[in-house]
Amino acid sequence: MLLSCVQQMRTGITRNTQEQWNSLSLFYDLEERETWGKKIDFLLSVIGFAVDLANVWRFPYLCYKNGGGAFLIPYILFLVIAGMPLFYMELALGQYNREGAATVWKICPVFKGEFSLSLLSLYSISFLTSASSPTSHLLKKDPLPTSYAKYKMTPAAEFYERGVLHLHESRGIQDLGMPRWELVLCLVAVVFLLYFSLWKGVKSSGKVVYITATMPYVVLFVLLIRGITLPGAMDGIRAYLHIDFKQLNDPKVWIDAATQIFYSLGAGFGVLIAFASYNKFDNNCYRDAILTSTVNCVTSFFSGFAIFSVLGYMAYKHGVRIEDVATEGAGLVFIIYPEAISTLPGSTFWAIVFFIMLLTLGIDSSMGGMEAVITGLSDDFKILKRNRKLFTFATAFGTFLVALFCITNGGIYVLTLLDNYAAGTSILFAVLIEAIGVSWFYGVDRFSEDIERMMGFKPGLYWRLCWKFVSPTFLLVVVIASIVTSTGLSYDDYVFPSWSNVIGWGVALSSMMFVPVYAIYKFLSMPGTFKQVSVKTNPSHLRSCCLYNGKINQIKSI
């Protein structure tokens, strides 16, 4: 049947250059490429990647800090006009082309440098693995403090910063010290878990997510039920949901909502493209995009109840205000929450349950990030695909080596720097480039026709307008705002030296500059006009002739 398709192409295409015929090998990939065992494997993998530690330790605090219920207005607005459309775009892009984030840019070769942004940004996800390493050390039950002021000078804070991180032995980012051997063992265990989850492709990782993607929901529900029974819980929930519309006058609130949407949904990392590339060709990715992005955002909102019910209890117990205990990041999940758990009957059980949830959240995100790298490079270099197990091991080992910097005495400073710069403005820039490449160079109309071939219907006018105008404009504004409002880094009372901020921007710009550098290289190395070079090696019009259920689709010439 494949030969029959090729014969029809020979008679139906007038511009059959040698370069176009070389792309016929892509059809063999179409038939041979593995697919998810079940549809639920794909959905759980996407949800597991998107629902990460940020849903638990960042969104609830942002919502509380930025006007409570009023914060949901810009958050939902940006979800509808930018988050969902770009989420849908990535799923459709990966599913139609059936390739990872590197080779998918054959639709518009000058934008292939965008994959470098995904590679750099994915390192920040790998660092979530190192952030999960201390969890086993935090199951220790400490005595209650006699006085309470925020989370400083409490047993939980001292155990985390001095007993686990040994932060007191570092003078700053310039004095990292050696990796902590206890954390190295934890990191080795996590990396081995990642390797054996990914070494056989989506057939193995699709089964692991049955546990890692569902466990956080079970734990969050259990913690919520326990939390709302505690004294002071309702005060915490009221503080979480209080509505202050005056906060909407502050541009920082809108920037926080926009950046949280993209960091939470995970667009721009290449993970969604990689996951979708293993779907069946006629899978309804439109429905998947709506479902999974909604589940992600609802999870963020739901987690706030579990978090602030406990924060309300902490404020009640120590006789302080909610703002004295409300915080985000590591201070919330490794200090405040564990201290609250330590005061409950059966605290050891609740501590184990809570940290298992954190571990599964980190594992899911790391699995998605590593799969994007493995799929993207394997599709570009066939030798890597033929040796997937070895390449997966090399990727996991490389992640381990880089993560070692994050479990030194001053590792929290490295983690803070990379979290801010490697997955900050650079990831927003990656999504902007992706939106421009697909909508303006490849073309919204052509992209819509691709979706019609898969699912039998074209995207509505709303989606096409968002892809071409609304989302790129919105992203451009957010990128500019994130650069303009950028300030020096700090961790608690420690202020990062100016040279470390320069290094951080160097890390971000090193990947961002690769996009225009690669585009210039492509234009200089290939003859033709701007438009001709943009589609010169574009085999997407050949992809119109694809085999599915024994049918041959009509070929559309460019």
C-alpha positions as CSV (number, residue, x, y, z in Angstrom):
1,M,0.0,0.0,0.0
2,L,2.9,2.3,0.7
3,L,4.3,1.7,-2.8
4,S,0.9,2.5,-4.2
5,C,0.9,5.8,-2.4
6,V,4.3,6.6,-3.7
7,Q,3.2,5.8,-7.3
8,Q,0.3,8.2,-6.9
9,M,2.6,10.8,-5.7
10,R,4.9,10.4,-8.7
11,T,1.9,11.1,-11.0
12,G,0.3,13.7,-8.9
13,I,3.2,16.0,-7.9
14,T,4.9,18.1,-10.5
15,R,7.6,19.5,-8.3
16,N,9.3,16.3,-7.2
17,T,12.7,17.4,-6.3
18,Q,15.3,15.0,-4.9
19,E,15.0,16.7,-1.5
20,Q,11.3,16.1,-1.5
21,W,11.7,12.4,-2.4
22,N,14.2,11.9,0.4
23,S,11.4,12.9,2.8
24,L,9.5,9.8,1.8
25,S,11.4,8.0,4.5
26,L,9.2,9.8,6.9
27,F,6.3,7.6,5.9
28,Y,8.1,4.6,7.2
29,D,8.5,6.3,10.5
30,L,4.7,6.9,10.4
31,E,4.1,3.2,10.2
32,E,6.8,2.0,12.5
33,R,6.5,4.6,15.3
34,E,5.2,3.2,18.5
35,T,2.0,4.5,20.0
36,W,0.6,4.7,23.5
37,G,-0.8,1.4,24.8
38,K,-4.0,3.1,25.8
39,K,-5.5,6.6,25.5
40,I,-5.4,7.0,29.3
41,D,-1.6,6.5,29.2
42,F,-1.3,9.6,27.1
43,L,-3.7,11.7,29.2
44,L,-2.1,10.7,32.5
45,S,1.4,11.5,31.1
46,V,0.3,15.0,30.0
47,I,-1.5,15.7,33.3
48,G,1.4,14.2,35.3
49,F,3.9,16.5,33.5
50,A,1.8,19.6,33.7
51,V,0.8,19.1,37.4
52,D,4.1,19.7,39.2
53,L,5.5,21.2,42.3
54,A,4.5,24.7,41.1
55,N,0.8,23.8,41.4
56,V,1.4,23.1,45.1
57,W,4.0,25.6,46.2
58,R,3.5,28.5,43.9
59,F,-0.1,29.0,42.7
60,P,-1.8,29.1,46.1
61,Y,0.6,31.7,47.4
62,L,0.3,33.8,44.2
63,C,-3.5,33.7,44.4
64,Y,-3.4,34.8,48.1
65,K,-0.8,37.5,47.5
66,N,-2.5,39.0,44.4
67,G,-6.0,39.6,45.5
68,G,-7.3,36.1,46.2
69,G,-10.4,35.4,44.1
70,A,-9.7,38.5,42.0
71,F,-6.5,36.8,40.8
72,L,-8.6,34.2,39.1
73,I,-9.8,36.9,36.6
74,P,-6.5,37.4,34.8
75,Y,-5.5,33.8,35.4
76,I,-8.6,32.4,33.6
77,L,-8.4,35.1,30.9
78,F,-4.9,34.2,30.0
79,L,-5.7,30.5,30.1
80,V,-8.5,31.0,27.5
81,I,-6.7,33.4,25.1
82,A,-3.2,32.0,25.3
83,G,-2.7,28.9,27.5
84,M,-5.3,26.6,25.9
85,P,-4.7,27.7,22.2
86,L,-0.9,27.1,22.5
87,F,-1.5,23.9,24.4
88,Y,-3.8,22.7,21.6
89,M,-1.2,23.9,19.0
90,E,1.6,21.8,20.5
91,L,-0.5,18.6,20.7
92,A,-1.7,19.0,17.1
93,L,1.8,19.8,15.9
94,G,3.3,16.7,17.4
95,Q,0.4,14.4,16.5
96,Y,0.2,15.3,12.9
97,N,4.0,15.3,12.2
98,R,4.6,12.3,14.5
99,E,8.0,13.7,15.5
100,G,9.7,15.3,18.5
101,A,10.4,19.0,19.1
102,A,13.6,19.0,17.0
103,T,12.5,17.4,13.7
104,V,9.0,18.8,13.8
105,W,10.5,22.1,12.6
106,K,10.9,20.6,9.2
107,I,7.6,22.4,8.6
108,C,9.6,25.6,8.9
109,P,13.4,24.8,8.9
110,V,14.6,28.3,9.9
111,F,13.0,27.8,13.3
112,K,14.7,24.6,14.2
113,G,16.9,26.5,16.6
114,E,13.9,26.8,18.9
115,F,14.6,23.3,20.1
116,S,17.7,24.6,21.9
117,L,15.4,26.6,24.1
118,S,13.5,23.4,25.0
119,L,16.8,21.6,25.8
120,L,18.0,24.4,28.2
121,S,14.6,24.9,29.8
122,L,14.3,21.2,30.5
123,Y,17.3,21.3,32.8
124,S,15.2,23.2,35.2
125,I,12.7,20.3,35.2
126,S,15.5,17.9,35.9
127,F,16.4,20.0,38.9
128,L,13.0,19.1,40.4
129,T,14.6,15.7,40.8
130,S,17.2,17.2,43.1
131,A,14.6,19.2,44.9
132,S,12.8,15.9,45.7
133,S,15.9,14.3,47.1
134,P,15.7,15.8,50.6
135,T,12.1,14.5,51.2
136,S,13.2,11.3,52.9
137,H,15.2,13.3,55.5
138,L,12.2,15.4,56.4
139,L,10.1,12.6,57.9
140,K,11.8,13.2,61.3
141,K,9.4,14.5,63.9
142,D,10.8,17.5,65.7
143,P,9.6,19.1,69.0
144,L,7.4,22.1,68.8
145,P,8.9,25.6,69.1
146,T,8.1,27.6,72.2
147,S,7.7,30.8,70.0
148,Y,6.9,31.3,66.4
149,A,7.8,34.0,63.9
150,K,7.3,33.1,60.3
151,Y,9.4,30.0,59.8
152,K,12.7,31.2,61.1
153,M,14.4,29.6,64.1
154,T,12.0,26.7,64.2
155,P,13.0,23.0,64.5
156,A,11.7,22.3,61.0
157,A,13.6,25.2,59.5
158,E,16.8,24.3,61.2
159,F,16.5,20.7,60.3
160,Y,15.9,21.5,56.6
161,E,18.6,24.2,56.2
162,R,21.2,22.9,58.6
163,G,20.5,19.2,58.9
164,V,19.6,18.4,55.2
165,L,21.0,21.2,53.1
166,H,23.9,22.3,55.4
167,L,23.3,25.8,54.1
168,H,25.1,27.3,57.1
169,E,28.4,25.8,55.7
170,S,28.1,27.9,52.5
171,R,28.8,31.6,52.3
172,G,26.9,32.0,49.1
173,I,26.7,30.9,45.5
174,Q,30.5,31.4,45.2
175,D,31.0,28.8,48.0
176,L,29.1,25.7,46.9
177,G,31.1,23.0,48.7
178,M,30.8,19.3,48.0
179,P,27.6,17.3,47.3
180,R,26.0,15.9,50.5
181,W,26.4,12.1,50.3
182,E,22.9,11.5,51.8
183,L,21.3,13.5,49.0
184,V,23.6,11.9,46.4
185,L,22.1,8.5,47.4
186,C,18.6,9.9,47.1
187,L,19.4,11.5,43.8
188,V,20.8,8.2,42.5
189,A,17.6,6.4,43.5
190,V,15.5,9.0,41.7
191,V,17.6,8.9,38.5
192,F,17.5,5.1,38.4
193,L,13.7,5.3,38.8
194,L,13.6,7.7,35.8
195,Y,15.8,5.5,33.7
196,F,13.7,2.3,34.2
197,S,10.5,4.3,33.6
198,L,11.8,5.6,30.2
199,W,14.2,3.0,28.8
200,K,11.5,1.2,26.8
201,G,9.7,4.3,25.6
202,V,6.1,5.2,26.1
203,K,5.2,1.6,26.6
204,S,6.9,1.6,30.0
205,S,6.4,5.3,31.0
206,G,2.7,5.0,30.1
207,K,2.3,2.5,32.9
208,V,4.4,4.3,35.5
209,V,2.1,7.3,35.3
210,Y,-0.8,5.2,36.6
211,I,0.8,5.7,40.0
212,T,2.8,8.9,39.7
213,A,0.0,11.0,38.1
214,T,-2.9,9.8,40.3
215,M,-1.1,9.6,43.7
216,P,-1.0,13.5,44.1
217,Y,-4.8,13.7,43.7
218,V,-5.4,11.0,46.3
219,V,-3.0,12.7,48.8
220,L,-4.3,16.2,48.2
221,F,-7.8,15.0,48.8
222,V,-6.8,13.2,52.0
223,L,-4.8,16.2,53.2
224,L,-7.7,18.5,52.5
225,I,-10.2,16.4,54.5
226,R,-7.7,16.4,57.4
227,G,-6.9,20.0,57.0
228,I,-10.5,21.4,57.1
229,T,-11.1,19.5,60.4
230,L,-8.3,21.5,62.1
231,P,-9.0,24.6,64.2
232,G,-8.3,27.8,62.3
233,A,-8.7,26.1,58.9
234,M,-11.6,28.2,57.8
235,D,-9.6,31.4,58.5
236,G,-6.9,30.1,56.2
237,I,-9.4,29.3,53.4
238,R,-11.1,32.7,53.8
239,A,-7.7,34.4,53.4
240,Y,-7.0,32.3,50.3
241,L,-10.3,33.3,48.7
242,H,-10.6,36.9,49.8
243,I,-11.4,39.2,46.9
244,D,-9.4,42.4,46.5
245,F,-10.2,43.9,43.1
246,K,-7.8,46.8,43.8
247,Q,-4.9,44.4,43.3
248,L,-5.9,44.2,39.6
249,N,-4.6,47.7,39.1
250,D,-1.1,46.4,39.7
251,P,0.6,45.2,36.5
252,K,2.7,42.7,38.5
253,V,-0.5,40.8,39.2
254,W,-1.2,40.3,35.5
255,I,2.4,39.3,34.8
256,D,2.2,36.7,37.7
257,A,-1.0,35.3,36.2
258,A,0.5,35.1,32.7
259,T,3.8,33.5,33.7
260,Q,2.1,31.0,36.0
261,I,-0.2,29.8,33.2
262,F,2.7,28.9,30.9
263,Y,4.9,27.4,33.6
264,S,2.0,25.3,34.9
265,L,0.7,24.1,31.5
266,G,4.3,23.3,30.3
267,A,4.0,24.8,26.7
268,G,7.3,25.5,25.1
269,F,9.3,22.7,26.7
270,G,8.8,20.3,23.8
271,V,7.2,17.7,26.1
272,L,3.7,18.1,24.7
273,I,4.9,17.7,21.1
274,A,6.9,14.6,22.1
275,F,3.9,13.0,23.9
276,A,1.5,13.8,21.2
277,S,3.8,12.3,18.5
278,Y,3.0,8.9,19.9
279,N,-0.7,9.3,19.5
280,K,-2.8,7.6,16.8
281,F,-3.2,9.8,13.7
282,D,-6.9,10.4,14.1
283,N,-6.8,11.0,17.9
284,N,-9.0,13.9,19.0
285,C,-6.2,16.1,20.4
286,Y,-8.6,19.1,20.6
287,R,-10.6,17.4,23.3
288,D,-7.4,16.3,25.0
289,A,-6.1,19.8,25.1
290,I,-9.3,21.2,26.7
291,L,-9.5,18.3,29.2
292,T,-5.9,18.3,30.3
293,S,-5.3,22.0,30.5
294,T,-8.6,22.4,32.5
295,V,-7.6,19.6,34.9
296,N,-4.2,21.3,35.4
297,C,-5.7,24.6,36.4
298,V,-8.4,23.1,38.6
299,T,-5.7,21.1,40.4
300,S,-3.8,24.4,41.1
301,F,-6.9,25.9,42.6
302,F,-7.9,22.8,44.5
303,S,-4.4,22.5,46.1
304,G,-4.8,25.9,47.6
305,F,-7.6,24.6,49.9
306,A,-5.3,21.8,51.2
307,I,-2.4,24.3,51.7
308,F,-4.3,27.2,53.3
309,S,-6.4,25.1,55.6
310,V,-3.1,23.9,57.2
311,L,-1.7,27.5,57.1
312,G,-4.8,28.7,58.9
313,Y,-4.2,26.0,61.5
314,M,-0.6,27.1,62.0
315,A,-1.6,30.7,62.4
316,Y,-4.2,29.7,65.0
317,K,-1.9,27.5,66.9
318,H,0.9,30.1,67.2
319,G,-1.4,33.1,67.6
320,V,-0.1,35.0,64.5
321,R,-1.7,36.3,61.3
322,I,-2.0,34.3,58.1
323,E,0.6,36.5,56.3
324,D,3.1,35.5,59.0
325,V,3.0,31.9,57.8
326,A,2.0,32.2,54.2
327,T,5.0,31.6,51.8
328,E,5.9,29.8,48.6
329,G,8.5,27.5,47.3
330,A,10.8,25.3,49.4
331,G,9.8,27.3,52.5
332,L,6.2,26.1,52.2
333,V,6.7,22.4,51.3
334,F,9.9,21.7,53.3
335,I,9.4,23.8,56.4
336,I,5.9,25.2,57.1
337,Y,3.8,22.2,56.0
338,P,6.1,19.6,57.7
339,E,6.0,21.6,60.9
340,A,2.2,21.6,60.8
341,I,2.1,17.9,60.1
342,S,4.4,17.2,63.1
343,T,1.7,18.6,65.4
344,L,-1.0,16.2,64.3
345,P,-1.8,12.8,65.8
346,G,-0.2,10.1,63.6
347,S,2.3,12.7,62.2
348,T,4.7,10.1,60.8
349,F,1.9,8.7,58.6
350,W,0.9,12.2,57.3
351,A,4.5,13.1,56.7
352,I,5.1,10.0,54.6
353,V,2.0,10.6,52.6
354,F,2.8,14.3,52.0
355,F,6.4,13.7,50.8
356,I,5.4,10.8,48.6
357,M,3.1,13.3,46.9
358,L,6.0,15.7,46.4
359,L,8.2,12.9,45.1
360,T,5.6,11.8,42.5
361,L,5.1,15.4,41.4
362,G,8.8,15.8,40.7
363,I,9.2,12.4,39.1
364,D,6.3,13.1,36.6
365,S,7.8,16.4,35.5
366,S,11.3,15.0,35.2
367,M,10.0,12.0,33.1
368,G,8.3,14.5,30.7
369,G,11.4,16.6,30.4
370,M,13.7,13.7,29.7
371,E,11.3,12.1,27.2
372,A,11.2,15.4,25.2
373,V,15.0,15.4,24.9
374,I,15.1,11.7,24.1
375,T,12.3,11.8,21.5
376,G,13.6,15.1,19.9
377,L,17.1,13.9,19.4
378,S,16.2,10.3,18.5
379,D,14.0,11.5,15.7
380,D,16.8,13.7,14.4
381,F,19.6,11.1,14.8
382,K,18.4,7.6,13.9
383,I,21.4,5.9,15.6
384,L,20.1,7.2,18.9
385,K,16.7,5.7,18.2
386,R,18.2,2.3,17.5
387,N,20.1,2.5,20.8
388,R,17.4,4.1,22.9
389,K,18.3,2.3,26.1
390,L,21.9,3.5,26.0
391,F,20.8,7.0,25.0
392,T,18.3,7.1,27.8
393,F,21.0,6.0,30.3
394,A,23.3,8.8,28.9
395,T,20.6,11.4,29.3
396,A,19.8,10.2,32.9
397,F,23.5,10.2,33.8
398,G,23.9,13.7,32.4
399,T,21.0,14.9,34.4
400,F,22.5,13.3,37.5
401,L,25.8,15.1,36.9
402,V,24.2,18.5,36.5
403,A,21.9,18.0,39.5
404,L,24.9,17.4,41.7
405,F,25.5,21.1,41.8
406,C,22.0,21.5,43.4
407,I,22.7,19.2,46.3
408,T,25.9,20.8,47.5
409,N,26.0,23.0,50.6
410,G,25.1,26.0,48.5
411,G,23.0,24.1,46.0
412,I,19.8,25.9,46.8
413,Y,21.4,29.0,45.4
414,V,22.2,27.2,42.1
415,L,18.6,25.9,42.0
416,T,17.2,29.4,42.6
417,L,19.4,30.9,39.8
418,L,18.5,28.2,37.3
419,D,14.8,28.2,38.2
420,N,14.7,31.9,37.5
421,Y,16.8,32.2,34.4
422,A,16.7,28.7,32.6
423,A,12.9,28.5,32.9
424,G,12.1,32.2,33.1
425,T,12.1,34.6,30.2
426,S,13.7,32.0,27.9
427,I,10.7,29.7,28.1
428,L,8.3,32.5,27.3
429,F,10.5,33.4,24.4
430,A,10.4,29.8,23.2
431,V,6.6,29.8,23.1
432,L,6.6,33.1,21.3
433,I,8.9,31.8,18.6
434,E,6.8,28.6,18.3
435,A,3.6,30.6,17.9
436,I,5.2,32.9,15.2
437,G,6.8,30.0,13.3
438,V,3.6,27.9,13.1
439,S,1.1,30.8,12.6
440,W,3.0,33.2,10.4
441,F,5.6,31.1,8.5
442,Y,4.0,27.7,8.2
443,G,0.6,29.4,8.1
444,V,-2.6,29.1,10.2
445,D,-4.6,27.9,7.1
446,R,-2.2,25.1,6.3
447,F,-2.0,24.1,10.0
448,S,-5.8,24.1,10.1
449,E,-5.9,21.8,7.1
450,D,-3.5,19.4,8.9
451,I,-5.8,19.3,11.8
452,E,-8.8,18.6,9.5
453,R,-6.9,15.6,8.0
454,M,-6.5,14.2,11.4
455,M,-9.8,14.8,13.0
456,G,-12.2,15.6,10.2
457,F,-12.9,19.2,11.2
458,K,-11.0,22.5,11.1
459,P,-10.4,24.6,14.2
460,G,-12.9,27.3,14.7
461,L,-12.4,31.0,14.0
462,Y,-11.6,31.6,17.6
463,W,-8.6,29.3,17.7
464,R,-7.2,30.6,14.4
465,L,-7.4,34.2,15.6
466,C,-5.7,33.3,18.9
467,W,-2.9,31.4,17.1
468,K,-2.2,34.2,14.6
469,F,-2.9,37.4,16.5
470,V,-3.9,37.2,20.2
471,S,-1.4,34.7,21.5
472,P,1.7,36.1,19.8
473,T,0.8,39.6,20.8
474,F,0.1,38.5,24.4
475,L,3.4,36.6,24.5
476,L,5.4,39.5,23.2
477,V,4.0,41.8,25.9
478,V,4.7,39.2,28.6
479,V,8.3,38.7,27.4
480,I,9.0,42.4,27.3
481,A,7.4,42.9,30.7
482,S,9.4,40.0,32.3
483,I,12.6,41.6,31.1
484,V,11.7,45.1,32.2
485,T,10.5,44.0,35.6
486,S,13.4,41.6,36.2
487,T,15.3,42.3,39.5
488,G,18.3,40.9,41.2
489,L,17.9,37.4,42.8
490,S,17.7,36.7,46.5
491,Y,17.0,33.7,48.7
492,D,15.6,34.7,52.1
493,D,18.0,37.2,53.5
494,Y,20.8,36.3,51.0
495,V,21.2,38.7,48.0
496,F,22.9,37.2,45.0
497,P,26.0,39.0,43.8
498,S,25.7,41.0,40.6
499,W,28.0,38.6,38.7
500,S,25.7,35.7,39.4
501,N,22.8,37.6,37.7
502,V,25.0,38.2,34.7
503,I,25.7,34.5,34.5
504,G,22.0,33.8,34.8
505,W,21.2,36.1,31.9
506,G,24.1,34.6,30.0
507,V,22.5,31.1,30.4
508,A,19.1,32.4,29.2
509,L,20.5,34.4,26.3
510,S,22.8,31.5,25.1
511,S,19.7,29.6,24.2
512,M,17.6,32.5,23.0
513,M,20.3,33.7,20.6
514,F,20.5,30.3,19.0
515,V,17.2,30.9,17.3
516,P,18.3,33.9,15.2
517,V,21.8,32.5,14.7
518,Y,20.4,29.2,13.3
519,A,17.9,31.2,11.1
520,I,20.8,33.3,9.7
521,Y,22.8,30.2,9.0
522,K,19.9,28.6,7.2
523,F,19.4,31.7,5.0
524,L,23.1,32.0,4.1
525,S,23.5,28.3,3.4
526,M,20.5,27.8,1.1
527,P,19.7,29.6,-2.2
528,G,16.4,31.4,-2.8
529,T,14.2,34.1,-1.4
530,F,13.1,34.5,2.2
531,K,9.9,32.7,1.7
532,Q,11.5,30.0,-0.5
533,V,14.1,29.2,2.2
534,S,11.4,29.1,4.9
535,V,9.7,26.2,3.2
536,K,12.6,24.9,1.2
537,T,13.0,21.7,3.1
538,N,9.4,21.5,4.2
539,P,8.0,18.0,3.6
540,S,4.6,18.8,5.1
541,H,2.8,18.8,1.8
542,L,4.0,15.2,1.3
543,R,2.7,14.3,4.7
544,S,-0.8,15.0,3.3
545,C,-0.5,11.6,1.6
546,C,-0.4,9.4,4.7
547,L,-1.7,6.0,5.4
548,Y,-4.3,5.5,8.0
549,N,-6.9,2.8,8.2
550,G,-6.1,1.8,4.7
551,K,-7.0,5.2,3.2
552,I,-4.9,7.5,1.1
553,N,-5.5,11.2,1.6
554,Q,-5.5,13.6,-1.2
555,I,-2.2,15.4,-1.9
556,K,-2.2,19.2,-1.7
557,S,0.7,20.9,-3.4
558,I,2.2,24.0,-2.0
